[in-house]
């Protein structure tokens, strides 16, 4: 390919042909980063560099495969296959297998996945006679992983006062001992986990300088993708390997550094010039993805960050439309607004479903959009995660509900009979199931007649089974007396689920807690809507509605042409013609967990920048003025980030309300003022959801007062706290059973029972 350089713009060309020495390529969003990496490697090969002298490191196997395929089309497959190209873990596993004997491992060592590691840690906790309630395997593994990524060995961990004090404060003072035994056991079993692949590579290079020298001599050129996402362990390995030849090229964008919770250090890219004083800086500033307006809006957002490498990203595409900002009355109306806008754009511009993406800060937010999409018969897929109702914690709680309503539901029964752990093990469960099969009965029938099968179980096991039966019978006795919300709250609490979930404060556990709260929000919304419509509000009716929502029969078999739902973290590296960034409210985005430091706010702003720059043609932002939290409708404020977008690049749809104060110098008191007053992430540990005092919105929604029912009449424009603005079509019946049919702007036709609905007359 004689003219391959002609396919690049001038900035890209310089980044490709400048192969000697240290190079930092700052690649703005949509600027052709992958193309530059690919062409730079191909250029080295065309200049005669042997492929095995080139090391190219990526963060995903997919990225490595795609780059290698592109290179193969330029230089031939035989040459491309000899490149040292892959993820950090795959490349360093290869080195470790070659040098395993130096560390006392067999070359055939096993690589443990997360499940393997958790299982081993669980065994160690049991051997040490520690409480598995205080020492949860996942949480302990997280502490060990963090230590390994910081190159802290077990011996160093025990000397690290900061880590030891953190463990003592969280009542996990024996983590260092678990870590010690875990490493000892892994060594004994000839196994390494993912973090060990990096830690042991560092140990290999530290303790065996001759091995380090061998690879330093061998590897002449190093290229690293997404350098802003590297952790300390990866950083040290790269630095050591580059010491001899100094030919290192790192590509990344500090403005897209959003993974600090995984150990990524933005300082690695910001301080590159300190590590390599003679480095050359290349800035890829032309965005080939987005319209000029989207690029300019994104620039105005990220300009607010102090810690960054300045660049002037630009686009030569069409000017494009301004970013539309939708102000929804509620999270429910936000769902309707987004789905209606998708319908309009699809019809107007002939887009496919795959051209639309809905991005949110937390997985729990997907529920409202999933339900709105299903009701509109629009196909969708959850990217990088399960459908809301398929998540384990949701399935667990719904399984309790299903057994409460129908104890013969055997699959649900098997799911929850020993969750949370109550000492009913697999052997006991197998015996119950075998007895049920032999007698032709349901498992529940065996459980409620244990006196007839006492020979199967000892007295202790029978007591545990009787306790479980009593628990379920107690829930069933409340079926007709309690609303769905109150009964599910009772089930979640008395079953032990909430205690189990709220005992763990890791990011993964907090996400599960948020999902449970979101389910409770959905149940409260269901109850409120049914009361307004004069319908049934019991648990059995909620389960029926959920089963219809999660029915897969009507879903398209096509896995491609669907609306995409995903977290913003999952969207990095992707692009869509239309992007909807939803729930952009203070305390939700930026997350209330980040409001304690300026560093946290800057990362959240980078996350917002990533979200906006996923859009090619249209970017749409929405926020809700009320959102269900803890079963109540609480008032929300639009995020400060909306106010940080230059006014030239946005337009508001609907009523414009005051945006959160633009932050000046950060202080903790500002964080306290700006945070949600009632979010799960700022709440004290516990699981007492506040009980709804006002079915129309609780304490937070009490200031929304409806007009007198006697003043309502057909034709009036009214406002509803959840559905927004609408016009009364008709009034039917007499109090207390009088109903109003209202055509809402975004929610469509609704029939509401006036004794529950609050309708404010607007004119």
C-alpha positions, 0 to 999 in steps of 0.5 A: 500500500504505497499511498496508505499515509494519504488516508490520514490527516496531517496530525495523524500522519505525524503521529504515525511516521514519528516512530523513534523516542517517546510519543504521547498521542492525545486523541479526542473523541471520534478522532481516529485513534484506532486508525493511528495505532493501526497505521503506526504499527503497519508503518513500522513493519513496512520500514522493516521492523520485525513483528516480534520486536513490536509490543502492542497492548490493548484493554480488550481482546476485541480491540486487539483482534480488530487492529490485527485484522486491519494490519493484516490487510496492509502487510499480510496475515503471516506478518500480522500474526507474529506481532506481540499484540493483545491485552495486558493480561494475555501478553503478560500471561505469555511471558509468565508461562515462559518464565514460570519456573523462576517464580516456582510455578509450573508453566501450565499454571491455572488462571482463576476467574472471579468465581474461582477466587471467591470460592477459594476465599470463602473456604479460607474464611470458613477455615479461619472460623470467621463470620461470612457476614462480616467477611464477604468473599466478594468484598474481601476479593475487592480489597485484595485486588486493590492491593495487588494493583498497587503492588502491595504483597501480603507482607507489605499489606500487614505493614501498610497502616492505612490499609490496616486501619481501613480494615479495622474500621470496617470490622475486617481486621483479618483481611491481611491474613486471608490475603496471605493464605489466599496467595499461599493456596494459589501458589500451592495449587499452581494458580494465578488470578487476573491480578496476579498476572500483573503482580507476578510480572512485576515481581519477575522483573524486580527479582530477576533483572536478567529476565527483565533485560532479556525482554527489554532487548527483545521489545524494540517498540511499545504501543499502548492503547487507552493509556488513561485507563492503566493502573499502577501495576500496568504503568510500572511494567510498561515503564520498565520495558521501555527503559532500554530503547525508549520507543514508547507510544501511548494513545489516549484521552485524559478527558475520557478517564472514567475508571478510577473505581477500577484502579485507573490512574489519570496521573499516568497520562497527565505525567507522561512528560515527567517520565519521558522529558524528551517526548513528542506530543501529538494532538488528534483534534478533528472529530469525524463522528459528531456534528459541529454543535455536539463537539462545541457543546462537549468542549464547553463541558470539559473546559471546566476541568482543571486537571487536563491536557488542553486541546481544541477538538473541532468538526467539519461535519454539518453544524447540526441541531442544538442539544435538546434538553427535556424537563420532565415532571417525573421519571415516568414522564421522562420515559414517555418523552424519550420514547416519543422522541425516538418514534418521531426521529425514526419516522422523520429521518428513517433511522433504524432502531439500532441508531438510538441509545439511551444512556444512564448513570446507574443500571437501576435507571433502565426499568422505566425505559424498558417498560416504556419501550415494551408498551410501545412495542419497540425492540431493545437490548441491554448492553453490558448487563442484564435486563432489569428483571433478569438481575439476580437480586430482582429475580430473588425478591420476585421469587419470594413474591411468587412463592407467597402468591403460589407456593407450588411454584417450584422453580421460585421455591428452589431459588429462595429456600436457602437464600439468604443462607439459612442452613438448608443445603443442597443435600436437604434440597435434593431429598425434598425434590426426590420425595416430591418426585416419588410421591407425585407432589409439589415440593411445598406439599412435602415441606408442609407435611414434614411429620410424614417424612421425619425419617428424611431429616434430623431434628435440626434440619426439620426446625430450619424447614419449619421456620421457612414454611412459617415465614412463607405462610406469614407472608401469604396471610398478609396477601389480602390485608396489605398493598403490594408495596407494603407486603413486598417491603415486609418480604424483603425485610423479614426474609433477610434479603435487605440485611444481606444486601446492605451489609456489603458497601462495595460498588457492586453491592450498592448497585444491587441495593439501588436495583432493589430500591428501583423495584420498590419504586416500581411497585409504589408507582403501580399501586398509585396508578392502580388506585387512581384508575380504580384498579386492584393493587395487590401483589398478585396483580403486580406480578401479573403486570411484571410477567407481561412486561418480561414476556419474550414472545413478542421480541424480535429475533434480530439482535442488531436492530434494537434500541440500546440501553446502557450505562455511560461507562459501558458506552465508552468507545461506541457511537450512535446517531442519536443519544439520550442522556437521561436522569441528569440530576444533582445527586444522580449525575453527578453521583452523590458518591462523588460530591466529597471531592473536586477530583470526584466531580471532575471524573463525573464531568469527564463521564458526562463528556463521554456521554455527549460525544457518543452522539453523531447527529443528535444528542438529547439530555433529560431530567425529571423534577420528581423521581421515586426514591425510597417509595416516595416521589421526591423533588430533584434539581437538574444537574450542574452539568447542564448549566455548564454547557454553553447556551449557544449549543442547547435549547430547552423543551418545555418549562425552563427551571433553575439549574443547580448553581455553577460550582466555583471553588469546591467545598464540602459544604457545597457538596452537602447542599447540592446532594440529594436529600434522599438517595440510597448512596447518601443514606446511612447504612440500613434498609428501612425504606421510608413508608409513603405517607401521601400516596400522591407523592409523600412528604416531598410531593405534598407541595403539589396541590390539586384544584378542587374537584368541583372546578374540573370540567371537560376541555380544561388544561390540567397538570398531574404530578407524574404525567405532566400537562394534559387536557380533560376529555371527559368526566364520568360518574359521581364521587367517590367513584368519579373519573376523569379521562385526560389526554396528556402531552407525553403520557397519552390517554389516562383514566384517573379516579378523582378521589386519588388523582390531584389535577391542577387547573392551568386554564 
